[in-house]
C-alpha cells in the first residue's frame, strides 16, 4: 500500500488530514475539540507555521497550513502525539489514536488553488447523508436527476453557519479570528468576506462542487500542471507501488547543505564540524534531516561519525533555538530558501 505524500518545503502550503484508527471518534465532547484548538495555537507559536483554515469532524480533522521553516513533519508529529497522549490519559486507554501517519497534500501557493482548498475544507460538515450532500446525492443533483427541497437547503446553510469547529465562521464574518489563525491572504484572494461567503453559499445551494474538488480524497497535490512539474523537479519518488500517490522527499546532497552553511558562517566545515552546540553544526544536521532524505544514522556517519541519538538531540535542540532566536531563525530561512523545490 502506498504511503501518504510527504514533502517538506520552505514556505510550502499543505492540505493536512488525519483520521482516527478504524475511523473511530477522536473528538467525543466539546472539551476535546477545545483542547485540540489550544494545541493548534501552540503549534503556530512553537513551530512558526501559518494556519489558514481548519475543520474538526468527529473522527478526523483537516488543516490548511503553510510552513516557512520547512518543518511540516516535526510540527504535525508533535501535534498528533500531544493530542493522543492527552486523549489517552483522559479516557484511560492505550494504543494509537490516529490511523497511521497524517496525510499531507502540497497545495500550489500561487493563484486560486489555496483558496479552493480552504472552501473544500469548510464544506466538510455538510458532506453527510442526512443533508443530501453525500457523494451520490451531489452527483444526482448535479445531473438534474433530483432537486433539494427548500427545507433541506435551509438546513445545510444553518449547519454550515452554526458549525463552530471550523474556521468558516471567521471567513464569513460571523466571528472574529483568533490570533493564531491567518486569514488575510485567503480573504485577499477571495476578494473579502462577503465575496467568500457568497462563493461558498453558491455550492451549498446548488449541491454541486467545483470541478477541482473531483477526486480530492485521492489527489496527491492541489495545483496545475506547472506546479506538478516544479514539485517533481528536485525530488525523488520513494514508493513506486502507486504512481499517483508516491511519497516524495526533497533531495539535497549533504555536501550542498554543508557548503551553504559554511558560506553563511564564514568558516570551513572541518573547523566547526566537531564543535558541540555550534549553531552551524546543528543547522547542517537540521537541514539534512529536512532535505537530504538521509536517516539520522546516515547523517551522523557523514557528519564525522556522530551517533544517531546525538543527531536527533542536535536537531531537536536547534528547533528549540529557532523559537527564541530571531536572528538565527532568519539565517535559517535564508539557508533553507536555497534548498527548496525549483532550485537547481
C-alpha positions as CSV (number, residue, x, y, z in Angstrom):
1,X,0.0,0.0,0.0
2,X,1.4,3.4,-1.0
3,X,2.3,5.7,1.9
4,X,1.0,9.2,2.2
5,X,2.7,12.1,0.4
6,X,5.4,13.6,2.4
7,X,7.2,16.8,1.2
8,X,8.8,19.4,3.4
9,X,9.1,22.7,1.5
10,X,10.2,26.0,2.9
11,X,7.1,28.2,2.8
12,X,5.1,25.4,1.3
13,X,1.3,25.1,1.6
14,X,-0.4,21.9,2.6
15,X,-3.8,20.3,3.0
16,X,-3.4,18.1,6.1
17,X,-5.8,15.3,7.1
18,X,-5.7,12.6,9.8
19,X,-8.3,10.1,10.8
20,X,-9.0,8.1,13.9
21,X,-7.9,4.4,13.9
22,X,-10.5,2.3,12.3
23,X,-12.5,5.5,11.7
24,X,-13.1,5.8,15.5
25,X,-14.1,9.1,17.1
26,X,-11.2,11.3,18.1
27,X,-13.4,14.1,19.5
28,X,-16.1,12.8,21.8
29,X,-17.1,16.0,23.5
30,X,-16.7,19.8,23.4
31,X,-13.7,19.9,25.8
32,X,-11.6,17.7,23.5
33,X,-12.3,19.9,20.5
34,X,-11.3,22.9,22.6
35,X,-8.1,21.3,23.6
36,X,-7.2,20.5,20.0
37,X,-7.7,24.2,19.1
38,X,-5.4,25.1,22.0
39,X,-2.8,22.7,20.6
40,X,-3.2,24.4,17.2
41,X,-2.4,27.7,18.8
42,X,0.7,26.1,20.4
43,X,1.6,24.6,17.1
44,X,1.7,28.0,15.4
45,X,3.7,29.6,18.2
46,X,6.1,26.6,18.7
47,X,6.9,25.8,15.0
48,X,6.2,29.0,13.2
49,X,3.6,27.5,10.9
50,X,0.8,29.6,9.5
51,X,-2.6,28.1,9.9
52,X,-5.0,29.3,7.2
53,X,-8.1,27.1,7.7
54,X,-9.2,24.1,9.8
55,X,-12.2,21.9,10.4
56,X,-12.7,19.3,13.2
57,X,-15.0,16.4,12.4
58,X,-15.9,13.6,14.8
59,X,-13.4,11.1,13.6
60,X,-10.9,13.3,11.6
61,X,-9.6,16.8,11.0
62,X,-8.4,19.0,8.1
63,X,-5.9,21.8,8.2
64,X,-4.6,24.2,5.5
65,X,-1.3,25.4,6.6
66,X,2.0,27.0,5.4
67,X,5.5,26.1,6.7
68,X,8.0,28.9,6.4
69,X,10.6,26.7,8.2
70,X,10.0,23.6,6.1
71,X,9.2,21.7,9.3
72,X,5.9,20.0,8.5
73,X,6.8,16.5,9.7
74,X,8.1,17.7,13.0
75,X,5.2,20.1,13.6
76,X,2.5,17.5,12.8
77,X,4.2,14.8,14.7
78,X,4.2,17.0,17.8
79,X,0.5,17.9,17.3
80,X,-0.7,14.3,17.0
81,X,1.5,12.9,19.7
82,X,0.5,15.7,22.1
83,X,-3.2,15.2,21.5
84,X,-3.0,11.4,21.5
85,X,-1.3,11.3,24.9
86,X,-3.8,13.8,26.4
87,X,-6.8,11.9,24.9
88,X,-5.5,8.5,26.1
89,X,-5.0,9.8,29.7
90,X,-8.4,11.3,29.7
91,X,-10.1,8.1,28.6
92,X,-7.7,5.7,30.3
93,X,-6.8,4.0,27.1
94,X,-3.6,2.8,25.4
95,X,-2.6,2.4,21.8
96,X,-2.6,4.7,18.7
97,X,-5.4,7.2,18.4
98,X,-4.8,8.1,14.8
99,X,-4.8,5.8,11.8
100,X,-1.2,5.8,10.7
101,X,0.6,8.9,9.7
102,X,-1.1,12.1,8.8
103,X,-1.7,12.7,5.0
104,X,-0.1,15.9,3.6
105,X,-1.1,17.1,0.1
106,X,1.0,20.0,-1.3
107,X,-1.0,23.0,-2.4
108,X,0.0,25.5,-5.1
109,X,0.6,28.7,-3.1
110,X,0.1,30.8,-6.3
111,X,-3.3,31.6,-7.9
112,X,-6.6,30.3,-6.6
113,X,-5.6,26.7,-5.5
114,X,-5.2,27.5,-1.8
115,X,-8.5,29.4,-1.8
116,X,-10.2,26.4,-3.4
117,X,-8.6,24.1,-0.8
118,X,-10.0,26.3,2.0
119,X,-13.5,26.0,0.5
120,X,-13.2,22.3,0.3
121,X,-12.2,22.1,4.0
122,X,-15.1,24.4,5.1
123,X,-17.7,22.3,3.2
124,X,-16.8,19.2,5.1
125,X,-19.5,19.5,7.8
126,X,-22.1,19.2,5.0
127,X,-20.8,16.1,3.4
128,X,-23.2,13.8,5.3
129,X,-26.0,11.6,4.1
130,X,-28.7,13.5,6.2
131,X,-28.1,16.8,4.4
132,X,-28.4,15.3,1.0
133,X,-24.7,16.2,0.1
134,X,-23.2,12.7,0.1
135,X,-21.2,11.8,-3.0
136,X,-24.2,10.1,-4.7
137,X,-26.6,12.9,-3.8
138,X,-24.3,15.6,-5.1
139,X,-24.0,13.7,-8.4
140,X,-27.7,13.3,-8.7
141,X,-28.4,17.0,-8.1
142,X,-25.6,18.0,-10.4
143,X,-27.1,15.9,-13.2
144,X,-30.6,17.3,-12.5
145,X,-31.9,13.9,-11.5
146,X,-33.2,15.3,-8.3
147,X,-33.5,18.7,-6.6
148,X,-33.1,19.5,-3.0
149,X,-36.1,20.7,-1.0
150,X,-36.0,24.3,0.2
151,X,-36.1,23.0,3.8
152,X,-33.0,20.9,3.1
153,X,-31.2,23.8,1.7
154,X,-32.0,25.9,4.7
155,X,-30.8,23.1,7.0
156,X,-27.5,23.0,5.0
157,X,-27.0,26.7,5.5
158,X,-27.8,26.5,9.2
159,X,-25.3,23.7,9.8
160,X,-22.6,25.5,7.9
161,X,-23.1,28.8,9.6
162,X,-23.5,27.4,13.1
163,X,-20.7,24.9,13.0
164,X,-18.2,26.3,15.5
165,X,-15.4,23.8,15.0
166,X,-14.4,25.3,11.7
167,X,-12.7,28.5,10.5
168,X,-15.6,29.2,8.1
169,X,-17.4,31.4,10.6
170,X,-14.3,33.6,10.7
171,X,-14.0,33.8,6.9
172,X,-17.7,34.5,6.6
173,X,-17.5,37.4,9.1
174,X,-19.7,35.8,11.7
175,X,-17.0,35.8,14.4
176,X,-13.6,37.4,15.0
177,X,-10.4,35.5,14.1
178,X,-8.1,34.1,16.9
179,X,-4.6,35.5,16.8
180,X,-3.2,32.1,15.7
181,X,-5.4,31.9,12.6
182,X,-4.1,33.6,9.4
183,X,-6.9,34.8,7.2
184,X,-5.7,37.9,5.4
185,X,-4.1,36.1,2.5
186,X,-7.0,34.0,1.5
187,X,-9.5,36.8,2.1
188,X,-7.4,39.0,-0.3
189,X,-7.6,36.3,-2.9
190,X,-11.3,35.7,-2.3
191,X,-12.0,39.5,-2.5
192,X,-13.2,39.9,1.0
193,X,-15.5,38.2,3.5
194,X,-18.8,38.9,1.6
195,X,-17.5,37.5,-1.6
196,X,-16.0,34.5,0.1
197,X,-19.4,33.8,1.8
198,X,-21.3,34.2,-1.4
199,X,-19.0,31.8,-3.2
200,X,-19.4,29.1,-0.6
201,X,-23.1,29.5,-0.4
202,X,-23.3,29.1,-4.2
203,X,-22.1,25.5,-3.9
204,X,-24.2,24.8,-0.9
205,X,-27.5,25.8,-2.5
206,X,-26.6,24.1,-5.8
207,X,-25.4,20.9,-4.2
208,X,-22.5,20.9,-6.7
209,X,-18.9,21.4,-6.1
210,X,-16.1,22.9,-8.3
211,X,-14.5,20.6,-10.8
212,X,-11.2,21.0,-8.9
213,X,-12.8,19.0,-6.0
214,X,-13.1,15.9,-8.1
215,X,-11.1,13.1,-6.5
216,X,-9.9,15.3,-3.7
217,X,-9.5,12.3,-1.3
218,X,-7.2,10.6,-3.6
219,X,-5.3,13.5,-5.0
220,X,-1.6,14.0,-4.2
221,X,-1.5,17.7,-4.8
222,X,-3.7,20.8,-5.3
223,X,-2.3,22.6,-8.3
224,X,-2.0,22.9,-12.1
225,X,0.5,21.0,-14.3
226,X,3.1,23.7,-13.9
227,X,3.1,23.3,-10.1
228,X,3.3,19.5,-10.5
229,X,6.3,20.0,-12.8
230,X,8.0,22.3,-10.2
231,X,7.3,19.8,-7.5
232,X,8.8,16.9,-9.3
233,X,12.0,18.9,-10.0
234,X,14.5,18.2,-7.3
235,X,12.5,15.4,-5.6
236,X,12.8,11.6,-5.6
237,X,10.0,9.2,-5.8
238,X,10.5,6.8,-2.9
239,X,7.5,4.5,-3.3
240,X,6.6,3.4,-6.9
241,X,3.8,1.0,-6.0
242,X,1.2,3.6,-6.9
243,X,2.3,6.3,-9.4
244,X,-0.3,8.8,-8.3
245,X,0.3,8.5,-4.6
246,X,4.0,8.4,-4.2
247,X,5.9,9.6,-1.2
248,X,8.2,12.4,-2.3
249,X,11.1,13.9,-0.4
250,X,13.2,16.9,-1.3
251,X,16.6,15.6,-2.0
252,X,19.5,17.9,-1.4
253,X,23.0,16.5,-1.2
254,X,24.6,16.9,2.2
255,X,27.7,18.4,0.5
256,X,25.5,21.2,-0.8
257,X,24.0,21.8,2.7
258,X,27.4,21.9,4.2
259,X,28.7,24.3,1.6
260,X,25.7,26.7,2.1
261,X,26.1,26.7,5.9
262,X,29.8,27.2,5.7
263,X,29.4,30.1,3.4
264,X,26.9,31.8,5.8
265,X,29.2,31.0,8.8
266,X,32.4,32.1,7.1
267,X,34.3,29.0,8.3
268,X,35.3,25.8,6.8
269,X,33.1,22.8,7.7
270,X,36.1,20.9,9.1
271,X,36.6,23.8,11.6
272,X,33.1,23.7,13.2
273,X,32.0,20.2,12.4
274,X,33.1,18.7,15.8
275,X,32.3,21.7,17.9
276,X,29.4,20.6,20.2
277,X,26.5,23.0,20.3
278,X,27.8,25.1,17.4
279,X,24.8,26.6,15.5
280,X,26.5,25.9,12.2
281,X,27.0,22.2,13.0
282,X,23.4,21.9,14.3
283,X,22.0,23.7,11.3
284,X,23.7,21.3,8.9
285,X,22.1,18.4,10.8
286,X,18.7,20.2,11.0
287,X,18.7,21.0,7.2
288,X,19.9,17.5,6.4
289,X,17.1,16.0,8.4
290,X,14.6,18.1,6.4
291,X,16.0,18.0,2.9
292,X,18.7,15.3,2.4
293,X,16.5,12.2,2.5
294,X,19.1,10.6,4.8
295,X,18.3,8.8,8.0
296,X,19.6,10.0,11.4
297,X,22.3,7.3,11.3
298,X,23.4,8.3,7.8
299,X,23.5,12.0,8.7
300,X,25.7,11.1,11.7
301,X,28.0,8.9,9.6
302,X,28.5,11.7,7.1
303,X,29.0,14.4,9.7
304,X,32.1,12.8,11.2
305,X,30.8,9.7,12.9
306,X,28.2,11.2,15.2
307,X,25.8,8.7,16.9
308,X,22.3,8.9,15.5
309,X,20.9,9.7,19.0
310,X,23.2,12.8,19.1
311,X,22.0,13.8,15.7
312,X,18.4,13.6,16.9
313,X,19.2,15.7,20.0
314,X,21.0,18.3,17.9
315,X,18.1,18.6,15.5
316,X,15.7,19.0,18.4
317,X,18.0,21.5,20.2
318,X,18.3,23.6,17.1
319,X,14.5,23.6,16.6
320,X,14.0,24.9,20.1
321,X,16.6,27.7,19.4
322,X,14.6,28.8,16.4
323,X,11.7,29.5,18.6
324,X,13.6,32.1,20.6
325,X,16.5,33.3,18.5
326,X,15.0,35.5,15.7
327,X,18.3,36.3,14.0
328,X,19.1,32.6,13.8
329,X,15.6,31.9,12.5
330,X,16.1,34.5,9.7
331,X,19.5,33.0,8.8
332,X,18.0,29.5,8.8
333,X,15.3,30.7,6.4
334,X,17.9,32.1,4.1
335,X,19.8,28.8,4.1
336,X,16.7,26.7,3.5
337,X,15.5,29.0,0.8
338,X,18.4,27.8,-1.4
339,X,17.2,24.2,-0.9
340,X,13.5,24.5,-1.9
341,X,11.9,22.8,-4.8
342,X,12.7,24.6,-8.0
343,X,16.3,25.4,-7.2
344,X,19.0,23.8,-9.3
